[in-house]
Amino acid sequence: MDTKAQNRKIARRLALVAVGMFGFGFALWPLYNVFCEVTGFGGRAIQVGTSNEEVAVSDRNVKIRFDASVNSSLPWHFQAKEKVGEYQLGEPSIAYYLAMNPDDETITGQATYNVSPPEASLYFVKTECFCFTEQTLKAHESREMPVYFYIKPDLPEHIRDITLSYTFYRQGYELTDQMAQH
């Protein structure tokens, strides 16, 4: 085989490897998100849709702390309506957060969440949450935002306290806009 044919063969292989690496990199983020939602890895609560499945209720209670914060790019006020509560395992429950946009313009935000300790995220099931979609608040608008959840009755005995944390981020905000002002 001559040198030119060998070079073309190597170039084709390298091109295929580059395309494969690009495809893998492109697919990695959505695959990681699916993995986290299915396993609860990374402190993410398992999400489920509405179902007719009955969940057994336990006599055991657990204390849940509700934490709320806002990224510096978002001028909203955001807090948990109730900071701490006792909840029965397996019992469908609701917690409320309050958000207020003190700005003179309409702003859209998106909340991310975390459950700690990380092991508890495998048992914390959110059936409906404001964090599943973007939230738009008009100028000076306030809104009560519920999260519907239950904790699976087979939560390990050593977990007595759970923290559910939310952080709101501004949607469509670019860091370059902030840098241009300085």
Residue pairs with C-beta under 8 A, 6 or more apart in sequence:
35 41
36 42
36 44
37 44
37 46
37 47
38 46
39 122
40 46
40 115
40 118
40 121
40 122
40 124
41 118
41 121
42 114
42 118
42 121
43 114
43 115
43 116
43 118
43 121
44 113
44 114
44 115
44 121
45 113
45 115
45 121
45 124
45 125
45 126
45 149
45 164
46 121
46 122
46 124
46 125
46 126
47 125
47 126
47 127
47 129
47 132
48 125
48 126
48 127
49 127
50 127
50 128
55 90
55 92
55 150
55 152
55 153
56 90
56 153
57 88
57 89
57 90
57 91
57 153
58 88
58 89
58 90
58 153
59 88
60 88
60 89
60 153
60 155
61 86
61 87
61 88
61 89
62 86
62 87
62 89
62 151
62 155
62 159
62 160
62 161
62 162
63 84
63 85
63 86
63 87
63 160
63 161
63 162
64 84
64 85
64 86
64 87
64 95
64 161
64 162
64 163
64 164
65 83
65 84
65 161
65 162
65 163
65 164
66 80
66 82
66 83
66 84
66 85
66 95
66 97
66 163
66 164
67 80
67 163
67 164
67 165
67 166
68 78
68 79
68 80
68 97
68 165
68 166
68 167
68 168
69 78
69 165
69 166
69 167
69 168
70 76
70 77
70 78
70 167
70 168
71 167
71 168
71 169
71 170
73 169
73 170
73 173
73 178
74 107
74 109
74 168
74 169
74 170
74 173
75 101
75 102
75 103
75 107
76 99
76 100
76 101
76 102
76 103
76 107
76 109
76 137
76 168
77 98
77 99
77 100
77 102
78 97
78 98
78 99
78 100
78 166
78 168
79 97
79 98
80 95
80 96
80 97
80 98
81 95
81 96
81 97
81 98
81 144
82 95
82 96
85 95
87 93
87 151
89 150
89 151
89 152
89 153
89 155
90 150
90 151
90 152
90 153
91 150
92 127
92 148
92 149
92 150
93 148
93 149
93 150
94 146
94 147
94 148
94 149
95 146
95 147
95 149
95 164
96 144
96 145
96 146
96 147
97 130
97 144
97 145
97 146
97 147
97 166
98 142
98 143
98 144
98 145
99 109
99 135
99 137
99 142
99 143
99 145
99 168
100 137
100 140
100 141
100 142
100 143
101 107
101 137
101 138
101 139
101 140
101 141
101 142
102 140
103 139
103 140
104 139
104 140
105 139
106 136
106 137
106 138
106 139
107 136
107 137
107 170
108 134
108 135
108 136
108 137
108 170
108 171
108 172
109 134
109 135
109 136
109 137
109 168
109 169
109 170
109 171
110 131
110 133
110 134
110 135
110 168
110 169
110 171
111 130
111 131
111 135
111 166
111 167
111 168
111 169
112 131
112 166
112 167
112 169
113 129
113 131
113 164
113 165
113 166
113 167
114 164
114 165
115 121
115 124
115 162
115 163
115 164
115 165
116 162
116 163
116 165
117 159
117 162
119 156
119 159
120 151
120 155
120 159
120 162
122 152
123 151
123 152
123 154
123 155
123 156
123 159
124 149
124 151
124 152
124 162
124 164
125 149
125 150
125 151
125 152
126 147
126 148
126 149
127 148
127 149
127 150
128 146
128 147
128 148
129 146
129 147
129 148
129 149
130 145
130 146
130 147
131 147
131 166
134 171
135 143
135 145
135 168
137 143
147 164
151 162
